[in-house]
């Protein structure tokens, strides 16, 4: 019985902040190492200023502290981007691909005994962060910039970039947007396609590059076409172009550019993530031709988002289920099809009880071949 509350349960307040934290550079760096290399979360660091907001709590962490953290991560973290078909490799294969590089260095004993692996965190389907155990591996990958790995006859491409914080990514995107100007014509009707480039040239500016048409995510029967233009022509941007035909019909093509609202969820233009009603009634209204059409749109959109089609897609027939997943672990929820190295006959022939290192061995062999031509000496 607790004498103060009159119940058997003690209602504990959070402990008082003991304060008096030292935060010299060397100590913080050692704590960072323990955290990201050994997985030990520091207990006695300055938690920052706490503000309780109802059921939520917010901490403003100490500037000097946070700067050291970012600096430490930037010295050894690489953002790995899986291009094209490599996006659809399973989680485990992606991790193995990244780690194959450090494994190669360990095998040639360049790091001596007791060297253990860096941390891989998959951020999304095509992006992973890799915290290298050594700044040497970091420098080596940054110098390589990209890698092509051939697995069972297919080539998978990875790019290695500097890791950026959220704020730095935002700033990078802003600068990119300033230095480039593109227009996407959205949901182009067949008979308006003919005039597109000439109309853009006349109304906005001559086209520098016309990208291959891509299936529209909301209406897969229509295509979107992207045009690169001179950034100086940005003030000429038009939201839509209407074509009057000889039969007095109107064909309207909507334009989107980097300033157009775009949904982070379904990647469609003209609505924001907050306004997204993907999978809701929104699409049935958009479908126009009754509920059935609307439902199809939703299903199409979900599948076209998840499956790599190449520039114009390979049609609905390309939706293939993963035939066999051996020790791979799914990169996405299991109901979604994806290209997978195990669809390759060479991999399917591997017995169920394959050794866990078989894939890695294969990777290392392929990697050795891939690097034979363009070996970057380790500094
Ligand atoms: Zn959306």
Boltz pocket constraint, residues with backbone or C-beta under 6 A from the ligand:
constraints:
  - pocket:
      binder: B
      contacts: [[A, 263], [A, 264], [A, 265], [A, 266], [A, 267], [A, 268], [A, 271], [A, 272], [A, 273], [A, 275], [A, 276], [A, 277], [A, 278]]
      max_distance: 6.0
